[in-house]
Amino acid sequence: MLSDHNTKQKVLIVDDEPANLRVLKKILGDLYRLSFAKTGEEALRLVERDLPDLILLDVMMPGMTGFEVCEVLKKNSVSSIIPVIFVTALSDELDEAKGFEVGAVDYITKPISPAVVKARVRTHLSLVQADELRRTRLQVIQRLGRASEYKDNETGTHILRMSHYSKVMALAYGLTENAADNLLHAAPMHDIGKIGIPDSIMLKPGKLTDEEFTIMKTHPEIGAEILGDSDSDLIALAKTVSLTHHEKWDGSGYPNGLKGENIPLEGRIVAIADVFDALTSKRPYKEAWPVQEAVDFIHDQSGRHFDPSLVALFNGCLPAILEIKHRWQDE
């Protein structure tokens, strides 16, 4: 069993004055696992040996200044994610601007207030935990997306391409960068439900019978069941995409026969991205369509399979989409 000490978050305190280190140890020692450094060079060695969750960093030190230490940390991909809070007697606005410019997340001025120190450290460590939770959820989604590839004739590069097509179209539609990134990460889950379809159907080289296709059409609902109800926006979006990417604008799609704008926007975007890449990719059962034929098909299905406004948007995004297609070609 892990001791309470080992489960505490790690805070590195850097200050050349022993009295300041003692004060911060008294304030934070019962709450976090602390390590201490009296110079910038020593701090960088400690970071390399045992990555802290947060750094409290003095600015005016002999040798390397705190600003210089922070610059080094932010240039390293591993240590760049560590939040740095400057603890300093400097209070000039130019000094604060310099601190934020080199990558610090906050400033605490001396003489320090115990309540302020505790509040600032707690706030920024909670943001670290939130970021880590999001990264973990994203990794789970990505691995589930990879799992679905093992049950399908489609390739990992198909998943990659159609996800990026979806992001390009989301941005063109006017979604924020964050919302478009969420769709980029959720789109790989669109066919996760195929995990629940028998291999005799999934791997059949020829045309499916009506009975087999009826079973195949259950994969959106299976995917939604796998993803379940979640307080994660990303997983909730993946569930929406899984459940609605086979719906059609005219209401003839499945599984729920949704029509028009009753189909969530993300499902409508992924539908176009998925079909276009499937058409233009070689499969064991078909050759790749020429790009123009696939584009013509998308246009022909405007108002039937696809949202007409998104088809027009797709046309405008075509140069970016073709660049993505070229970048991630099937091997």
C-alpha positions as CSV (number, residue, x, y, z in Angstrom):
1,M,0.0,0.0,0.0
2,L,1.3,3.5,-0.9
3,S,2.1,5.7,2.1
4,D,0.3,9.0,2.5
5,H,3.7,10.7,1.8
6,N,4.0,9.0,-1.6
7,T,0.5,9.9,-2.7
8,K,1.0,13.6,-1.9
9,Q,1.7,16.0,-4.8
10,K,5.3,17.1,-5.2
11,V,6.3,20.7,-4.8
12,L,9.9,22.0,-5.4
13,I,10.8,25.2,-3.6
14,V,13.8,27.2,-4.9
15,D,15.3,30.1,-2.9
16,D,18.8,31.0,-2.0
17,E,17.7,32.2,1.5
18,P,17.4,29.3,4.1
19,A,15.0,31.4,6.1
20,N,12.6,31.6,3.2
21,L,12.8,27.9,2.6
22,R,12.0,27.3,6.3
23,V,8.9,29.6,6.1
24,L,7.5,27.8,3.0
25,K,8.3,24.4,4.6
26,K,6.2,25.4,7.6
27,I,3.3,26.6,5.5
28,L,3.2,23.6,3.0
29,G,5.1,20.8,4.7
30,D,1.9,19.0,6.0
31,L,0.1,19.3,2.7
32,Y,2.7,18.3,0.0
33,R,5.8,16.3,-0.5
34,L,8.5,19.0,-0.6
35,S,12.0,19.2,-2.0
36,F,14.3,22.2,-1.8
37,A,17.0,23.9,-3.9
38,K,19.2,26.9,-3.1
39,T,20.3,27.6,-6.7
40,G,18.8,27.5,-10.2
41,E,21.4,24.9,-11.3
42,E,20.5,22.6,-8.3
43,A,16.8,23.0,-9.1
44,L,17.2,21.9,-12.7
45,R,19.1,18.8,-11.4
46,L,16.3,17.9,-9.0
47,V,13.7,18.4,-11.7
48,E,15.6,16.0,-14.0
49,R,15.8,13.4,-11.2
50,D,12.3,13.6,-9.8
51,L,9.7,15.6,-11.7
52,P,7.7,17.8,-9.4
53,D,4.0,18.7,-9.9
54,L,4.7,22.4,-9.2
55,I,7.7,24.8,-8.6
56,L,7.8,27.8,-6.3
57,L,10.7,29.8,-7.7
58,D,12.6,32.8,-6.3
59,V,13.6,35.3,-9.0
60,M,16.8,37.0,-7.6
61,M,19.4,34.3,-6.9
62,P,23.1,34.1,-7.4
63,G,24.1,32.4,-10.7
64,M,21.0,31.6,-12.6
65,T,18.0,33.9,-12.0
66,G,14.5,32.5,-11.6
67,F,13.6,33.8,-15.0
68,E,16.5,31.9,-16.6
69,V,15.6,28.7,-14.7
70,C,12.0,29.0,-16.0
71,E,13.1,29.6,-19.6
72,V,15.2,26.4,-19.4
73,L,12.3,24.4,-18.0
74,K,9.9,25.6,-20.7
75,K,12.3,24.6,-23.5
76,N,12.2,21.0,-22.3
77,S,9.2,19.0,-23.5
78,V,9.1,17.0,-20.2
79,S,9.5,19.9,-17.8
80,S,7.5,22.4,-19.8
81,I,4.2,21.2,-18.3
82,I,5.2,22.0,-14.7
83,P,3.5,25.1,-13.5
84,V,6.0,27.7,-12.1
85,I,5.0,30.3,-9.5
86,F,7.5,33.0,-8.8
87,V,7.9,34.0,-5.2
88,T,9.7,37.2,-5.1
89,A,10.2,40.7,-3.5
90,L,10.0,42.2,-7.0
91,S,6.7,43.9,-7.5
92,D,7.2,46.1,-10.5
93,E,4.7,45.5,-13.4
94,L,7.6,45.0,-15.8
95,D,9.0,42.2,-13.6
96,E,5.6,40.5,-13.5
97,A,5.3,40.8,-17.3
98,K,8.8,39.2,-17.7
99,G,7.7,36.4,-15.4
100,F,4.6,35.6,-17.5
101,E,6.6,36.0,-20.7
102,V,9.1,33.3,-19.7
103,G,6.2,30.9,-18.8
104,A,5.2,31.3,-15.2
105,V,1.6,30.8,-14.2
106,D,1.5,33.1,-11.2
107,Y,3.3,35.5,-8.9
108,I,3.4,35.7,-5.1
109,T,5.2,38.7,-3.6
110,K,7.2,38.8,-0.4
111,P,6.6,39.1,2.4
112,I,4.3,36.1,1.8
113,S,0.9,35.4,3.3
114,P,0.4,31.8,4.3
115,A,-3.2,31.8,3.2
116,V,-2.2,33.3,-0.2
117,V,0.5,30.7,-0.7
118,K,-1.8,27.8,0.1
119,A,-4.6,29.1,-2.1
120,R,-2.3,29.7,-5.1
121,V,-0.6,26.3,-4.8
122,R,-3.9,24.5,-4.4
123,T,-5.4,26.2,-7.4
124,H,-2.6,25.5,-9.8
125,L,-2.2,21.9,-8.6
126,S,-5.9,21.3,-9.2
127,L,-5.4,22.5,-12.8
128,V,-2.6,20.0,-13.1
129,Q,-4.9,17.2,-11.9
130,A,-7.6,18.3,-14.4
131,D,-5.1,18.3,-17.3
132,E,-3.9,14.9,-16.3
133,L,-7.4,13.5,-16.1
134,R,-8.2,14.8,-19.5
135,R,-5.0,13.3,-20.9
136,T,-5.9,9.9,-19.3
137,R,-9.5,10.0,-20.8
138,L,-8.0,10.9,-24.2
139,Q,-5.6,8.0,-24.1
140,V,-8.5,5.6,-23.2
141,I,-10.5,6.9,-26.1
142,Q,-7.6,6.6,-28.5
143,R,-6.9,3.0,-27.4
144,L,-10.6,2.0,-27.8
145,G,-10.5,3.5,-31.3
146,R,-7.4,1.3,-32.0
147,A,-9.3,-1.7,-30.7
148,S,-12.1,-1.2,-33.2
149,E,-9.6,-1.3,-36.1
150,Y,-8.9,-4.9,-35.2
151,K,-12.5,-5.8,-36.1
152,D,-12.6,-3.9,-39.4
153,N,-11.1,-3.9,-42.8
154,E,-10.4,-0.2,-42.3
155,T,-7.0,1.1,-41.4
156,G,-5.5,3.2,-38.7
157,T,-4.7,5.9,-41.3
158,H,-8.4,6.0,-42.2
159,I,-9.2,6.9,-38.6
160,L,-6.5,9.5,-38.6
161,R,-7.6,11.1,-41.9
162,M,-11.3,11.3,-41.2
163,S,-10.7,12.7,-37.7
164,H,-8.6,15.5,-39.2
165,Y,-11.2,16.1,-42.0
166,S,-13.8,16.5,-39.2
167,K,-11.7,19.1,-37.4
168,V,-11.1,21.1,-40.6
169,M,-14.8,21.2,-41.3
170,A,-15.7,22.0,-37.7
171,L,-13.4,25.0,-37.8
172,A,-14.8,26.1,-41.1
173,Y,-18.3,25.8,-39.6
174,G,-17.3,28.2,-36.9
175,L,-16.7,26.0,-33.9
176,T,-14.0,27.1,-31.5
177,E,-10.5,25.5,-31.6
178,N,-11.3,23.6,-28.4
179,A,-14.6,22.2,-29.7
180,A,-12.9,21.3,-33.0
181,D,-10.1,19.5,-31.1
182,N,-12.7,17.6,-29.1
183,L,-14.3,16.4,-32.3
184,L,-10.8,15.4,-33.6
185,H,-10.3,13.2,-30.6
186,A,-13.9,11.9,-30.5
187,A,-14.2,11.0,-34.2
188,P,-12.0,7.9,-33.9
189,M,-14.7,6.3,-31.8
190,H,-17.4,6.5,-34.5
191,D,-17.2,2.7,-35.2
192,I,-16.3,1.4,-31.8
193,G,-19.5,-0.5,-31.7
194,K,-18.1,-2.9,-34.4
195,I,-16.3,-4.6,-31.6
196,G,-19.7,-6.2,-30.8
197,I,-20.4,-7.4,-34.4
198,P,-19.6,-11.1,-35.1
199,D,-16.4,-11.7,-37.1
200,S,-18.4,-13.7,-39.6
201,I,-20.1,-10.5,-40.6
202,M,-17.3,-8.0,-40.0
203,L,-14.7,-10.0,-42.0
204,K,-16.9,-11.3,-44.7
205,P,-15.2,-10.4,-48.0
206,G,-18.4,-10.3,-50.1
207,K,-21.8,-8.5,-49.9
208,L,-23.7,-8.9,-46.7
209,T,-27.2,-10.5,-46.7
210,D,-30.1,-8.5,-45.6
211,E,-30.1,-10.3,-42.2
212,E,-26.3,-9.7,-41.8
213,F,-26.7,-6.0,-42.7
214,T,-29.5,-5.7,-40.1
215,I,-27.0,-7.0,-37.5
216,M,-24.3,-4.7,-38.8
217,K,-26.6,-1.7,-38.4
218,T,-26.7,-2.3,-34.6
219,H,-23.1,-1.1,-34.2
220,P,-23.9,2.6,-33.5
221,E,-26.1,1.6,-30.6
222,I,-23.5,-0.9,-29.4
223,G,-20.9,1.9,-29.5
224,A,-23.1,4.2,-27.5
225,E,-23.6,1.4,-24.9
226,I,-19.9,0.8,-24.7
227,L,-19.2,4.5,-24.1
228,G,-22.1,4.8,-21.7
229,D,-23.1,7.9,-19.7
230,S,-20.1,10.0,-18.7
231,D,-19.4,13.4,-17.1
232,S,-16.5,13.7,-19.5
233,D,-17.4,16.1,-22.4
234,L,-15.0,14.1,-24.7
235,I,-16.6,10.7,-24.0
236,A,-20.1,12.2,-24.2
237,L,-19.2,13.6,-27.6
238,A,-17.7,10.3,-28.7
239,K,-21.0,8.6,-27.8
240,T,-23.0,11.2,-29.9
241,V,-20.7,10.6,-32.9
242,S,-21.0,6.8,-32.5
243,L,-24.7,6.9,-32.4
244,T,-25.5,9.4,-35.1
245,H,-22.8,9.2,-37.9
246,H,-25.0,6.8,-39.9
247,E,-28.1,9.1,-39.7
248,K,-29.1,10.8,-43.0
249,W,-30.4,14.3,-43.7
250,D,-33.6,13.0,-45.3
251,G,-34.4,10.7,-42.3
252,S,-33.5,7.4,-44.1
253,G,-30.5,6.6,-42.0
254,Y,-30.0,4.5,-38.8
255,P,-30.4,3.6,-36.0
256,N,-33.1,6.2,-35.1
257,G,-34.1,7.7,-38.5
258,L,-33.2,11.2,-37.3
259,K,-33.8,13.9,-39.9
260,G,-32.2,17.3,-40.7
261,E,-30.9,19.3,-37.8
262,N,-32.3,16.8,-35.4
263,I,-29.0,15.0,-36.2
264,P,-26.3,16.5,-34.0
265,L,-23.9,18.7,-35.9
266,E,-20.9,16.5,-35.0
267,G,-22.6,13.4,-36.4
268,R,-23.4,15.3,-39.6
269,I,-19.7,16.4,-40.0
270,V,-18.3,12.9,-39.3
271,A,-20.7,11.4,-41.8
272,I,-19.2,13.3,-44.6
273,A,-15.6,12.9,-43.4
274,D,-16.1,9.1,-43.0
275,V,-17.8,8.5,-46.3
276,F,-15.4,10.6,-48.3
277,D,-12.3,8.8,-46.9
278,A,-13.9,5.4,-47.2
279,L,-14.7,6.0,-50.9
280,T,-11.2,7.3,-51.7
281,S,-9.4,4.4,-49.9
282,K,-8.7,1.0,-51.2
283,R,-10.3,-1.9,-49.3
284,P,-10.0,-5.7,-49.8
285,Y,-13.5,-5.6,-51.4
286,K,-13.0,-2.5,-53.6
287,E,-10.6,-0.2,-55.3
288,A,-10.2,3.5,-54.3
289,W,-12.5,5.9,-56.1
290,P,-10.9,8.8,-57.9
291,V,-11.2,12.0,-55.7
292,Q,-13.5,13.8,-58.2
293,E,-15.9,10.8,-58.3
294,A,-16.1,10.8,-54.5
295,V,-16.6,14.6,-54.5
296,D,-19.4,14.2,-57.1
297,F,-21.0,11.6,-54.9
298,I,-20.9,13.8,-51.8
299,H,-22.6,16.6,-53.9
300,D,-25.1,14.2,-55.4
301,Q,-26.1,13.1,-51.8
302,S,-26.6,16.7,-50.6
303,G,-30.1,17.0,-49.1
304,R,-30.4,13.2,-49.0
305,H,-27.5,11.6,-47.1
306,F,-25.7,14.9,-46.1
307,D,-26.5,18.3,-44.7
308,P,-26.5,20.7,-47.8
309,S,-24.8,23.5,-45.8
310,L,-22.0,21.1,-44.8
311,V,-21.6,19.8,-48.4
312,A,-21.0,23.4,-49.5
313,L,-18.5,23.8,-46.6
314,F,-16.8,20.5,-47.6
315,N,-16.2,21.9,-51.0
316,G,-14.5,24.9,-49.6
317,C,-12.4,22.8,-47.3
318,L,-11.3,20.4,-50.1
319,P,-7.7,21.8,-50.5
320,A,-7.0,21.2,-46.8
321,I,-8.7,17.8,-46.8
322,L,-6.7,16.7,-49.8
323,E,-3.5,17.9,-48.1
324,I,-4.4,15.7,-45.1
325,K,-5.2,12.8,-47.4
326,H,-1.7,13.1,-49.0
327,R,0.0,13.5,-45.7
328,W,-1.4,10.2,-44.2
329,Q,-1.6,7.8,-47.2
330,D,-2.2,4.1,-46.6
331,E,1.0,2.1,-46.8
